Amino acid sequence: MGIINAFLNWKSAYYEKKVAKMKEQGLCPDCRGRGYHASVANAYIYMPSFDYRCYSCNGSGAFTDWENVTH
Ligand SMILES: [Zn+2]
């Protein structure tokens, strides 16, 4: 699962900066307000059971929902 770890490492490196920026805009930091993960198009092939909808905000794309789910 090296790809997963690489993704998580990349994610954590930018996470705090991204969260602060997304909070200003009221958008979910994990999906940038889209409600789904755009990068999953490729990963989906290797992980058929992966839910591409953003689980952090339940697909709403709102920062408040992200905050409720993750905190
Ligand atoms: Zn989201």
N, CA, C, O and the ligand as a Tripos MOL2 file, in Angstrom:
@<TRIPOS>MOLECULE
protein
  285   283    72     0     0
PROTEIN
NO_CHARGES

@<TRIPOS>ATOM
      1 N           0.8270   -1.2030    0.0000 N.3       1 MET1
      2 CA          0.0000    0.0000    0.0000 C.3       1 MET1
      3 C           0.8700    1.2660    0.0000 C.2       1 MET1
      4 O           0.5140    2.2600    0.6340 O.2       1 MET1
      5 N           2.0000    1.2340   -0.7030 N.am      2 GLY2
      6 CA          2.9050    2.3800   -0.7250 C.3       2 GLY2
      7 C           2.2590    3.6340   -1.2920 C.2       2 GLY2
      8 O           2.5640    4.7490   -0.8670 O.2       2 GLY2
      9 N           1.3670    3.4410   -2.2530 N.am      3 ILE3
     10 CA          0.6960    4.5900   -2.8610 C.3       3 ILE3
     11 C          -0.1700    5.3030   -1.8310 C.2       3 ILE3
     12 O          -0.2250    6.5320   -1.7920 O.2       3 ILE3
     13 N          -0.8370    4.5230   -1.0070 N.am      4 ILE4
     14 CA         -1.6890    5.1110    0.0310 C.3       4 ILE4
     15 C          -0.8340    5.9220    1.0090 C.2       4 ILE4
     16 O          -1.1750    7.0530    1.3520 O.2       4 ILE4
     17 N           0.2760    5.3340    1.4510 N.am      5 ASN5
     18 CA          1.1340    6.0350    2.4010 C.3       5 ASN5
     19 C           1.7060    7.3120    1.8030 C.2       5 ASN5
     20 O           1.7930    8.3400    2.4750 O.2       5 ASN5
     21 N           2.0930    7.2380    0.5430 N.am      6 ALA6
     22 CA          2.6260    8.4220   -0.1240 C.3       6 ALA6
     23 C           1.5720    9.5130   -0.1800 C.2       6 ALA6
     24 O           1.8680   10.6900    0.0220 O.2       6 ALA6
     25 N           0.3580    9.1150   -0.4530 N.am      7 PHE7
     26 CA         -0.7340   10.0780   -0.5200 C.3       7 PHE7
     27 C          -0.9920   10.7000    0.8450 C.2       7 PHE7
     28 O          -1.2000   11.9090    0.9510 O.2       7 PHE7
     29 N          -0.9790    9.8700    1.8960 N.am      8 LEU8
     30 CA         -1.2370   10.3750    3.2390 C.3       8 LEU8
     31 C          -0.1170   11.3080    3.6950 C.2       8 LEU8
     32 O          -0.3710   12.3090    4.3650 O.2       8 LEU8
     33 N           1.1200   10.9760    3.3300 N.am      9 ASN9
     34 CA          2.2460   11.8430    3.6910 C.3       9 ASN9
     35 C           2.1290   13.1960    2.9940 C.2       9 ASN9
     36 O           2.3440   14.2490    3.5950 O.2       9 ASN9
     37 N           1.7860   13.1350    1.7240 N.am     10 TRP10
     38 CA          1.6120   14.3650    0.9580 C.3      10 TRP10
     39 C           0.4900   15.1980    1.5620 C.2      10 TRP10
     40 O           0.5890   16.4200    1.6800 O.2      10 TRP10
     41 N          -0.5560   14.5200    1.9330 N.am     11 LYS11
     42 CA         -1.7300   15.1750    2.4800 C.3      11 LYS11
     43 C          -1.3950   15.8930    3.7860 C.2      11 LYS11
     44 O          -1.7760   17.0480    3.9790 O.2      11 LYS11
     45 N          -0.6830   15.2070    4.6810 N.am     12 SER12
     46 CA         -0.3990   15.7970    5.9830 C.3      12 SER12
     47 C           0.5510   16.9780    5.8570 C.2      12 SER12
     48 O           0.4940   17.9090    6.6610 O.2      12 SER12
     49 N           1.4250   16.9490    4.8520 N.am     13 ALA13
     50 CA          2.3900   18.0350    4.6780 C.3      13 ALA13
     51 C           1.6940   19.3490    4.3430 C.2      13 ALA13
     52 O           2.1510   20.4200    4.7430 O.2      13 ALA13
     53 N           0.6130   19.2660    3.6230 N.am     14 TYR14
     54 CA         -0.0800   20.4810    3.2000 C.3      14 TYR14
     55 C          -1.3480   20.7340    4.0100 C.2      14 TYR14
     56 O          -2.0440   21.7290    3.8090 O.2      14 TYR14
     57 N          -1.6260   19.8290    4.9150 N.am     15 TYR15
     58 CA         -2.9480   19.8080    5.5380 C.3      15 TYR15
     59 C          -3.2680   21.0840    6.3040 C.2      15 TYR15
     60 O          -4.3180   21.6900    6.0920 O.2      15 TYR15
     61 N          -2.3730   21.4910    7.1900 N.am     16 GLU16
     62 CA         -2.6960   22.6290    8.0550 C.3      16 GLU16
     63 C          -2.8840   23.9060    7.2680 C.2      16 GLU16
     64 O          -3.8020   24.6820    7.5350 O.2      16 GLU16
     65 N          -2.0020   24.1280    6.2840 N.am     17 LYS17
     66 CA         -2.1440   25.3200    5.4430 C.3      17 LYS17
     67 C          -3.4620   25.2910    4.6890 C.2      17 LYS17
     68 O          -4.1600   26.2990    4.5770 O.2      17 LYS17
     69 N          -3.7860   24.1110    4.1740 N.am     18 LYS18
     70 CA         -4.9980   23.9580    3.3770 C.3      18 LYS18
     71 C          -6.2500   24.1830    4.2270 C.2      18 LYS18
     72 O          -7.2000   24.8400    3.8010 O.2      18 LYS18
     73 N          -6.2270   23.6230    5.4350 N.am     19 VAL19
     74 CA         -7.3870   23.7680    6.3170 C.3      19 VAL19
     75 C          -7.6730   25.2360    6.6050 C.2      19 VAL19
     76 O          -8.8230   25.6730    6.5620 O.2      19 VAL19
     77 N          -6.6130   25.9970    6.9000 N.am     20 ALA20
     78 CA         -6.7860   27.4130    7.2050 C.3      20 ALA20
     79 C          -7.3720   28.1620    6.0130 C.2      20 ALA20
     80 O          -8.2420   29.0200    6.1670 O.2      20 ALA20
     81 N          -6.8780   27.8210    4.8150 N.am     21 LYS21
     82 CA         -7.3410   28.4810    3.6070 C.3      21 LYS21
     83 C          -8.7980   28.1130    3.2970 C.2      21 LYS21
     84 O          -9.6070   28.9680    2.9400 O.2      21 LYS21
     85 N          -9.1080   26.8270    3.4430 N.am     22 MET22
     86 CA        -10.4620   26.3670    3.1390 C.3      22 MET22
     87 C         -11.4680   26.9020    4.1410 C.2      22 MET22
     88 O         -12.6280   27.1450    3.8080 O.2      22 MET22
     89 N         -11.0090   27.0840    5.3800 N.am     23 LYS23
     90 CA        -11.9030   27.6030    6.4090 C.3      23 LYS23
     91 C         -12.3730   29.0070    6.0500 C.2      23 LYS23
     92 O         -13.5350   29.3540    6.2620 O.2      23 LYS23
     93 N         -11.4640   29.8120    5.5080 N.am     24 GLU24
     94 CA        -11.8210   31.1650    5.0820 C.3      24 GLU24
     95 C         -12.9300   31.1340    4.0370 C.2      24 GLU24
     96 O         -13.8150   31.9890    4.0170 O.2      24 GLU24
     97 N         -12.8610   30.1280    3.1730 N.am     25 GLN25
     98 CA        -13.8220   30.0430    2.0700 C.3      25 GLN25
     99 C         -15.0430   29.2070    2.4140 C.2      25 GLN25
    100 O         -16.0010   29.1430    1.6440 O.2      25 GLN25
    101 N         -15.0010   28.5510    3.6030 N.am     26 GLY26
    102 CA        -16.1320   27.7370    4.0250 C.3      26 GLY26
    103 C         -16.2380   26.4360    3.2620 C.2      26 GLY26
    104 O         -17.3230   25.8690    3.1340 O.2      26 GLY26
    105 N         -15.1020   25.9560    2.7510 N.am     27 LEU27
    106 CA        -15.1160   24.7350    1.9470 C.3      27 LEU27
    107 C         -14.4400   23.5800    2.6810 C.2      27 LEU27
    108 O         -13.5330   23.7890    3.4870 O.2      27 LEU27
    109 N         -14.8840   22.3850    2.3980 N.am     28 CYS28
    110 CA        -14.2710   21.1940    2.9700 C.3      28 CYS28
    111 C         -12.8210   21.0790    2.4960 C.2      28 CYS28
    112 O         -12.5680   21.0530    1.2920 O.2      28 CYS28
    113 N         -11.8610   21.0110    3.4320 N.am     29 PRO29
    114 CA        -10.4410   20.9360    3.0610 C.3      29 PRO29
    115 C         -10.0780   19.6570    2.3160 C.2      29 PRO29
    116 O          -9.1170   19.6470    1.5470 O.2      29 PRO29
    117 N         -10.8180   18.5940    2.5270 N.am     30 ASP30
    118 CA        -10.4590   17.3160    1.9190 C.3      30 ASP30
    119 C         -10.8400   17.2400    0.4470 C.2      30 ASP30
    120 O         -10.1530   16.5920   -0.3410 O.2      30 ASP30
    121 N         -11.9270   17.8960    0.0770 N.am     31 CYS31
    122 CA        -12.3690   17.8180   -1.3190 C.3      31 CYS31
    123 C         -12.4470   19.2110   -1.9490 C.2      31 CYS31
    124 O         -12.8790   19.3650   -3.0910 O.2      31 CYS31
    125 N         -12.0190   20.2270   -1.1810 N.am     32 ARG32
    126 CA        -12.0520   21.6150   -1.6540 C.3      32 ARG32
    127 C         -13.4480   22.0380   -2.0880 C.2      32 ARG32
    128 O         -13.6100   22.7930   -3.0470 O.2      32 ARG32
    129 N         -14.4440   21.5490   -1.3810 N.am     33 GLY33
    130 CA        -15.8060   21.9910   -1.6320 C.3      33 GLY33
    131 C         -16.5230   21.2660   -2.7490 C.2      33 GLY33
    132 O         -17.6700   21.5840   -3.0640 O.2      33 GLY33
    133 N         -15.8540   20.2880   -3.3550 N.am     34 ARG34
    134 CA        -16.4850   19.5840   -4.4730 C.3      34 ARG34
    135 C         -17.4310   18.4730   -4.0200 C.2      34 ARG34
    136 O         -18.3740   18.1090   -4.7230 O.2      34 ARG34
    137 N         -17.1500   17.9380   -2.8100 N.am     35 GLY35
    138 CA        -17.9950   16.8600   -2.3030 C.3      35 GLY35
    139 C         -17.5190   15.4790   -2.7290 C.2      35 GLY35
    140 O         -18.1100   14.4690   -2.3480 O.2      35 GLY35
    141 N         -16.4560   15.4340   -3.5160 N.am     36 TYR36
    142 CA        -15.8860   14.1510   -3.9350 C.3      36 TYR36
    143 C         -14.3950   14.3280   -4.1820 C.2      36 TYR36
    144 O         -13.8990   15.4520   -4.2540 O.2      36 TYR36
    145 N         -13.6960   13.2310   -4.3090 N.am     37 HIS37
    146 CA        -12.2620   13.2850   -4.5240 C.3      37 HIS37
    147 C         -11.9400   13.1290   -6.0020 C.2      37 HIS37
    148 O         -12.1290   12.0600   -6.5830 O.2      37 HIS37
    149 N         -11.4520   14.2080   -6.6020 N.am     38 ALA38
    150 CA        -11.1790   14.2050   -8.0340 C.3      38 ALA38
    151 C         -10.0450   13.2400   -8.3950 C.2      38 ALA38
    152 O         -10.0070   12.7040   -9.5020 O.2      38 ALA38
    153 N          -9.1220   13.0240   -7.4490 N.am     39 SER39
    154 CA         -7.9450   12.2010   -7.7400 C.3      39 SER39
    155 C          -8.2580   10.7100   -7.6920 C.2      39 SER39
    156 O          -7.3850    9.8850   -7.9610 O.2      39 SER39
    157 N          -9.4750   10.3660   -7.3600 N.am     40 VAL40
    158 CA         -9.8290    8.9660   -7.1730 C.3      40 VAL40
    159 C         -10.0740    8.2520   -8.5020 C.2      40 VAL40
    160 O         -10.1740    7.0250   -8.5370 O.2      40 VAL40
    161 N         -10.1710    9.0010   -9.5750 N.am     41 ALA41
    162 CA        -10.4280    8.4030  -10.8810 C.3      41 ALA41
    163 C          -9.4390    7.2820  -11.1690 C.2      41 ALA41
    164 O          -9.8270    6.2330  -11.6830 O.2      41 ALA41
    165 N          -8.1630    7.4900  -10.8440 N.am     42 ASN42
    166 CA         -7.1580    6.4620  -11.0570 C.3      42 ASN42
    167 C          -7.1830    5.4140   -9.9580 C.2      42 ASN42
    168 O          -7.1170    4.2170  -10.2360 O.2      42 ASN42
    169 N          -7.2780    5.8580   -8.7130 N.am     43 ALA43
    170 CA         -7.2360    4.9410   -7.5710 C.3      43 ALA43
    171 C          -8.4320    3.9890   -7.5900 C.2      43 ALA43
    172 O          -8.3560    2.8690   -7.0860 O.2      43 ALA43
    173 N          -9.5080    4.4390   -8.1640 N.am     44 TYR44
    174 CA        -10.7350    3.6310   -8.1640 C.3      44 TYR44
    175 C         -10.5110    2.2870   -8.8520 C.2      44 TYR44
    176 O         -11.1110    1.2770   -8.4860 O.2      44 TYR44
    177 N          -9.6520    2.2970   -9.8360 N.am     45 ILE45
    178 CA         -9.3700    1.0580  -10.5740 C.3      45 ILE45
    179 C          -8.7610    0.0080   -9.6510 C.2      45 ILE45
    180 O          -9.0550   -1.1830   -9.7550 O.2      45 ILE45
    181 N          -7.9000    0.4810   -8.7390 N.am     46 TYR46
    182 CA         -7.1850   -0.4420   -7.8570 C.3      46 TYR46
    183 C          -7.9480   -0.7140   -6.5690 C.2      46 TYR46
    184 O          -7.6640   -1.6870   -5.8710 O.2      46 TYR46
    185 N          -8.9060    0.1320   -6.2530 N.am     47 MET47
    186 CA         -9.6690   -0.0420   -5.0270 C.3      47 MET47
    187 C         -11.1670    0.0210   -5.3440 C.2      47 MET47
    188 O         -11.8090    1.0480   -5.1230 O.2      47 MET47
    189 N         -11.7020   -1.0460   -5.8460 N.am     48 PRO48
    190 CA        -13.1040   -1.0510   -6.2980 C.3      48 PRO48
    191 C         -14.0900   -0.6810   -5.2000 C.2      48 PRO48
    192 O         -15.1760   -0.1780   -5.4870 O.2      48 PRO48
    193 N         -13.7200   -0.9260   -3.9410 N.am     49 SER49
    194 CA        -14.6620   -0.6650   -2.8560 C.3      49 SER49
    195 C         -14.5280    0.7540   -2.3130 C.2      49 SER49
    196 O         -15.2750    1.1580   -1.4210 O.2      49 SER49
    197 N         -13.5680    1.5120   -2.8590 N.am     50 PHE50
    198 CA        -13.3420    2.8600   -2.3510 C.3      50 PHE50
    199 C         -14.5080    3.7730   -2.7180 C.2      50 PHE50
    200 O         -14.9450    3.8260   -3.8680 O.2      50 PHE50
    201 N         -14.9980    4.4870   -1.7110 N.am     51 ASP51
    202 CA        -16.0980    5.4150   -1.9490 C.3      51 ASP51
    203 C         -15.5210    6.7650   -2.3690 C.2      51 ASP51
    204 O         -14.8660    7.4290   -1.5660 O.2      51 ASP51
    205 N         -15.7490    7.1750   -3.5970 N.am     52 TYR52
    206 CA        -15.1320    8.4030   -4.0850 C.3      52 TYR52
    207 C         -15.7910    9.6470   -3.5220 C.2      52 TYR52
    208 O         -15.2290   10.7400   -3.5890 O.2      52 TYR52
    209 N         -16.9850    9.4820   -2.9650 N.am     53 ARG53
    210 CA        -17.6080   10.6360   -2.3180 C.3      53 ARG53
    211 C         -16.7750   11.0460   -1.1080 C.2      53 ARG53
    212 O         -16.2110   10.1990   -0.4150 O.2      53 ARG53
    213 N         -16.7040   12.3490   -0.8600 N.am     54 CYS54
    214 CA        -15.9020   12.8220    0.2590 C.3      54 CYS54
    215 C         -16.5670   12.4410    1.5780 C.2      54 CYS54
    216 O         -17.6230   12.9700    1.9250 O.2      54 CYS54
    217 N         -15.9410   11.5190    2.3110 N.am     55 TYR55
    218 CA        -16.5120   11.0550    3.5740 C.3      55 TYR55
    219 C         -16.3300   12.0860    4.6890 C.2      55 TYR55
    220 O         -17.0270   12.0400    5.7020 O.2      55 TYR55
    221 N         -15.3890   13.0170    4.4980 N.am     56 SER56
    222 CA        -15.0990   14.0000    5.5460 C.3      56 SER56
    223 C         -16.2110   15.0310    5.6950 C.2      56 SER56
    224 O         -16.3970   15.5980    6.7720 O.2      56 SER56
    225 N         -16.9450   15.2710    4.6220 N.am     57 CYS57
    226 CA        -18.0230   16.2570    4.6920 C.3      57 CYS57
    227 C         -19.3370   15.6260    4.2360 C.2      57 CYS57
    228 O         -20.3310   16.3250    4.0360 O.2      57 CYS57
    229 N         -19.3380   14.3130    4.0730 N.am     58 ASN58
    230 CA        -20.5210   13.5890    3.6010 C.3      58 ASN58
    231 C         -20.9920   14.0800    2.2390 C.2      58 ASN58
    232 O         -22.1750   13.9960    1.9110 O.2      58 ASN58
    233 N         -20.0580   14.5890    1.4560 N.am     59 GLY59
    234 CA        -20.3900   14.9870    0.0940 C.3      59 GLY59
    235 C         -20.9870   16.3740   -0.0390 C.2      59 GLY59
    236 O         -21.3790   16.7750   -1.1350 O.2      59 GLY59
    237 N         -21.0630   17.1100    1.0520 N.am     60 SER60
    238 CA        -21.6740   18.4350    0.9810 C.3      60 SER60
    239 C         -20.6720   19.4940    0.5260 C.2      60 SER60
    240 O         -21.0530   20.5050   -0.0650 O.2      60 SER60
    241 N         -19.3850   19.2550    0.8070 N.am     61 GLY61
    242 CA        -18.3540   20.2100    0.4240 C.3      61 GLY61
    243 C         -18.2430   21.4000    1.3640 C.2      61 GLY61
    244 O         -17.4910   22.3380    1.0950 O.2      61 GLY61
    245 N         -18.9940   21.3660    2.4760 N.am     62 ALA62
    246 CA        -18.9990   22.5090    3.3940 C.3      62 ALA62
    247 C         -17.9900   22.3240    4.5240 C.2      62 ALA62
    248 O         -17.8210   21.2260    5.0540 O.2      62 ALA62
    249 N         -17.3220   23.4210    4.8790 N.am     63 PHE63
    250 CA        -16.3280   23.3520    5.9480 C.3      63 PHE63
    251 C         -16.9750   22.9610    7.2710 C.2      63 PHE63
    252 O         -16.3890   22.2190    8.0580 O.2      63 PHE63
    253 N         -18.1800   23.4590    7.5140 N.am     64 THR64
    254 CA        -18.8520   23.1620    8.7860 C.3      64 THR64
    255 C         -19.1350   21.6690    8.9090 C.2      64 THR64
    256 O         -19.0140   21.1070    9.9970 O.2      64 THR64
    257 N         -19.5070   21.0220    7.8120 N.am     65 ASP65
    258 CA        -19.7440   19.5800    7.8440 C.3      65 ASP65
    259 C         -18.4360   18.8310    8.0460 C.2      65 ASP65
    260 O         -18.3810   17.8500    8.7880 O.2      65 ASP65
    261 N         -17.3960   19.2920    7.3880 N.am     66 TRP66
    262 CA        -16.0710   18.6870    7.5600 C.3      66 TRP66
    263 C         -15.6360   18.7530    9.0140 C.2      66 TRP66
    264 O         -15.1160   17.7890    9.5750 O.2      66 TRP66
    265 N         -15.8690   19.9350    9.6170 N.am     67 GLU67
    266 CA        -15.4740   20.1490   11.0070 C.3      67 GLU67
    267 C         -16.2770   19.2480   11.9390 C.2      67 GLU67
    268 O         -15.7310   18.7140   12.9050 O.2      67 GLU67
    269 N         -17.5450   19.0760   11.6630 N.am     68 ASN68
    270 CA        -18.3930   18.2170   12.4960 C.3      68 ASN68
    271 C         -17.9560   16.7580   12.4100 C.2      68 ASN68
    272 O         -17.9460   16.0510   13.4170 O.2      68 ASN68
    273 N         -17.6010   16.3130   11.2310 N.am     69 VAL69
    274 CA        -17.2490   14.9030   11.0260 C.3      69 VAL69
    275 C         -15.8630   14.5970   11.5710 C.2      69 VAL69
    276 O         -15.6480   13.5320   12.1490 O.2      69 VAL69
    277 N         -14.9240   15.5110   11.3950 N.am     70 THR70
    278 CA        -13.5310   15.2120   11.7270 C.3      70 THR70
    279 C         -13.1180   15.6790   13.1170 C.2      70 THR70
    280 O         -12.0190   15.3600   13.5700 O.2      70 THR70
    281 N         -13.9830   16.4320   13.8070 N.am     71 HIS71
    282 CA        -13.5930   16.9050   15.1350 C.3      71 HIS71
    283 C         -14.6060   16.4910   16.1970 C.2      71 HIS71
    284 O         -14.4310   16.8080   17.3740 O.2      71 HIS71
    285 ZN        -15.3830   17.1100    1.5120 Zn       72 ZN72
@<TRIPOS>BOND
     1     1     2 1
     2     2     3 1
     3     3     4 2
     4     3     5 am
     5     5     6 1
     6     6     7 1
     7     7     8 2
     8     7     9 am
     9     9    10 1
    10    10    11 1
    11    11    12 2
    12    11    13 am
    13    13    14 1
    14    14    15 1
    15    15    16 2
    16    15    17 am
    17    17    18 1
    18    18    19 1
    19    19    20 2
    20    19    21 am
    21    21    22 1
    22    22    23 1
    23    23    24 2
    24    23    25 am
    25    25    26 1
    26    26    27 1
    27    27    28 2
    28    27    29 am
    29    29    30 1
    30    30    31 1
    31    31    32 2
    32    31    33 am
    33    33    34 1
    34    34    35 1
    35    35    36 2
    36    35    37 am
    37    37    38 1
    38    38    39 1
    39    39    40 2
    40    39    41 am
    41    41    42 1
    42    42    43 1
    43    43    44 2
    44    43    45 am
    45    45    46 1
    46    46    47 1
    47    47    48 2
    48    47    49 am
    49    49    50 1
    50    50    51 1
    51    51    52 2
    52    51    53 am
    53    53    54 1
    54    54    55 1
    55    55    56 2
    56    55    57 am
    57    57    58 1
    58    58    59 1
    59    59    60 2
    60    59    61 am
    61    61    62 1
    62    62    63 1
    63    63    64 2
    64    63    65 am
    65    65    66 1
    66    66    67 1
    67    67    68 2
    68    67    69 am
    69    69    70 1
    70    70    71 1
    71    71    72 2
    72    71    73 am
    73    73    74 1
    74    74    75 1
    75    75    76 2
    76    75    77 am
    77    77    78 1
    78    78    79 1
    79    79    80 2
    80    79    81 am
    81    81    82 1
    82    82    83 1
    83    83    84 2
    84    83    85 am
    85    85    86 1
    86    86    87 1
    87    87    88 2
    88    87    89 am
    89    89    90 1
    90    90    91 1
    91    91    92 2
    92    91    93 am
    93    93    94 1
    94    94    95 1
    95    95    96 2
    96    95    97 am
    97    97    98 1
    98    98    99 1
    99    99   100 2
   100    99   101 am
   101   101   102 1
   102   102   103 1
   103   103   104 2
   104   103   105 am
   105   105   106 1
   106   106   107 1
   107   107   108 2
   108   107   109 am
   109   109   110 1
   110   110   111 1
   111   111   112 2
   112   111   113 am
   113   113   114 1
   114   114   115 1
   115   115   116 2
   116   115   117 am
   117   117   118 1
   118   118   119 1
   119   119   120 2
   120   119   121 am
   121   121   122 1
   122   122   123 1
   123   123   124 2
   124   123   125 am
   125   125   126 1
   126   126   127 1
   127   127   128 2
   128   127   129 am
   129   129   130 1
   130   130   131 1
   131   131   132 2
   132   131   133 am
   133   133   134 1
   134   134   135 1
   135   135   136 2
   136   135   137 am
   137   137   138 1
   138   138   139 1
   139   139   140 2
   140   139   141 am
   141   141   142 1
   142   142   143 1
   143   143   144 2
   144   143   145 am
   145   145   146 1
   146   146   147 1
   147   147   148 2
   148   147   149 am
   149   149   150 1
   150   150   151 1
   151   151   152 2
   152   151   153 am
   153   153   154 1
   154   154   155 1
   155   155   156 2
   156   155   157 am
   157   157   158 1
   158   158   159 1
   159   159   160 2
   160   159   161 am
   161   161   162 1
   162   162   163 1
   163   163   164 2
   164   163   165 am
   165   165   166 1
   166   166   167 1
   167   167   168 2
   168   167   169 am
   169   169   170 1
   170   170   171 1
   171   171   172 2
   172   171   173 am
   173   173   174 1
   174   174   175 1
   175   175   176 2
   176   175   177 am
   177   177   178 1
   178   178   179 1
   179   179   180 2
   180   179   181 am
   181   181   182 1
   182   182   183 1
   183   183   184 2
   184   183   185 am
   185   185   186 1
   186   186   187 1
   187   187   188 2
   188   187   189 am
   189   189   190 1
   190   190   191 1
   191   191   192 2
   192   191   193 am
   193   193   194 1
   194   194   195 1
   195   195   196 2
   196   195   197 am
   197   197   198 1
   198   198   199 1
   199   199   200 2
   200   199   201 am
   201   201   202 1
   202   202   203 1
   203   203   204 2
   204   203   205 am
   205   205   206 1
   206   206   207 1
   207   207   208 2
   208   207   209 am
   209   209   210 1
   210   210   211 1
   211   211   212 2
   212   211   213 am
   213   213   214 1
   214   214   215 1
   215   215   216 2
   216   215   217 am
   217   217   218 1
   218   218   219 1
   219   219   220 2
   220   219   221 am
   221   221   222 1
   222   222   223 1
   223   223   224 2
   224   223   225 am
   225   225   226 1
   226   226   227 1
   227   227   228 2
   228   227   229 am
   229   229   230 1
   230   230   231 1
   231   231   232 2
   232   231   233 am
   233   233   234 1
   234   234   235 1
   235   235   236 2
   236   235   237 am
   237   237   238 1
   238   238   239 1
   239   239   240 2
   240   239   241 am
   241   241   242 1
   242   242   243 1
   243   243   244 2
   244   243   245 am
   245   245   246 1
   246   246   247 1
   247   247   248 2
   248   247   249 am
   249   249   250 1
   250   250   251 1
   251   251   252 2
   252   251   253 am
   253   253   254 1
   254   254   255 1
   255   255   256 2
   256   255   257 am
   257   257   258 1
   258   258   259 1
   259   259   260 2
   260   259   261 am
   261   261   262 1
   262   262   263 1
   263   263   264 2
   264   263   265 am
   265   265   266 1
   266   266   267 1
   267   267   268 2
   268   267   269 am
   269   269   270 1
   270   270   271 1
   271   271   272 2
   272   271   273 am
   273   273   274 1
   274   274   275 1
   275   275   276 2
   276   275   277 am
   277   277   278 1
   278   278   279 1
   279   279   280 2
   280   279   281 am
   281   281   282 1
   282   282   283 1
   283   283   284 2
@<TRIPOS>SUBSTRUCTURE
     1 MET1         2 RESIDUE 1 A MET
     2 GLY2         6 RESIDUE 1 A GLY
     3 ILE3        10 RESIDUE 1 A ILE
     4 ILE4        14 RESIDUE 1 A ILE
     5 ASN5        18 RESIDUE 1 A ASN
     6 ALA6        22 RESIDUE 1 A ALA
     7 PHE7        26 RESIDUE 1 A PHE
     8 LEU8        30 RESIDUE 1 A LEU
     9 ASN9        34 RESIDUE 1 A ASN
    10 TRP10       38 RESIDUE 1 A TRP
    11 LYS11       42 RESIDUE 1 A LYS
    12 SER12       46 RESIDUE 1 A SER
    13 ALA13       50 RESIDUE 1 A ALA
    14 TYR14       54 RESIDUE 1 A TYR
    15 TYR15       58 RESIDUE 1 A TYR
    16 GLU16       62 RESIDUE 1 A GLU
    17 LYS17       66 RESIDUE 1 A LYS
    18 LYS18       70 RESIDUE 1 A LYS
    19 VAL19       74 RESIDUE 1 A VAL
    20 ALA20       78 RESIDUE 1 A ALA
    21 LYS21       82 RESIDUE 1 A LYS
    22 MET22       86 RESIDUE 1 A MET
    23 LYS23       90 RESIDUE 1 A LYS
    24 GLU24       94 RESIDUE 1 A GLU
    25 GLN25       98 RESIDUE 1 A GLN
    26 GLY26      102 RESIDUE 1 A GLY
    27 LEU27      106 RESIDUE 1 A LEU
    28 CYS28      110 RESIDUE 1 A CYS
    29 PRO29      114 RESIDUE 1 A PRO
    30 ASP30      118 RESIDUE 1 A ASP
    31 CYS31      122 RESIDUE 1 A CYS
    32 ARG32      126 RESIDUE 1 A ARG
    33 GLY33      130 RESIDUE 1 A GLY
    34 ARG34      134 RESIDUE 1 A ARG
    35 GLY35      138 RESIDUE 1 A GLY
    36 TYR36      142 RESIDUE 1 A TYR
    37 HIS37      146 RESIDUE 1 A HIS
    38 ALA38      150 RESIDUE 1 A ALA
    39 SER39      154 RESIDUE 1 A SER
    40 VAL40      158 RESIDUE 1 A VAL
    41 ALA41      162 RESIDUE 1 A ALA
    42 ASN42      166 RESIDUE 1 A ASN
    43 ALA43      170 RESIDUE 1 A ALA
    44 TYR44      174 RESIDUE 1 A TYR
    45 ILE45      178 RESIDUE 1 A ILE
    46 TYR46      182 RESIDUE 1 A TYR
    47 MET47      186 RESIDUE 1 A MET
    48 PRO48      190 RESIDUE 1 A PRO
    49 SER49      194 RESIDUE 1 A SER
    50 PHE50      198 RESIDUE 1 A PHE
    51 ASP51      202 RESIDUE 1 A ASP
    52 TYR52      206 RESIDUE 1 A TYR
    53 ARG53      210 RESIDUE 1 A ARG
    54 CYS54      214 RESIDUE 1 A CYS
    55 TYR55      218 RESIDUE 1 A TYR
    56 SER56      222 RESIDUE 1 A SER
    57 CYS57      226 RESIDUE 1 A CYS
    58 ASN58      230 RESIDUE 1 A ASN
    59 GLY59      234 RESIDUE 1 A GLY
    60 SER60      238 RESIDUE 1 A SER
    61 GLY61      242 RESIDUE 1 A GLY
    62 ALA62      246 RESIDUE 1 A ALA
    63 PHE63      250 RESIDUE 1 A PHE
    64 THR64      254 RESIDUE 1 A THR
    65 ASP65      258 RESIDUE 1 A ASP
    66 TRP66      262 RESIDUE 1 A TRP
    67 GLU67      266 RESIDUE 1 A GLU
    68 ASN68      270 RESIDUE 1 A ASN
    69 VAL69      274 RESIDUE 1 A VAL
    70 THR70      278 RESIDUE 1 A THR
    71 HIS71      282 RESIDUE 1 A HIS
    72 ZN72       285 GROUP 0 **** ****
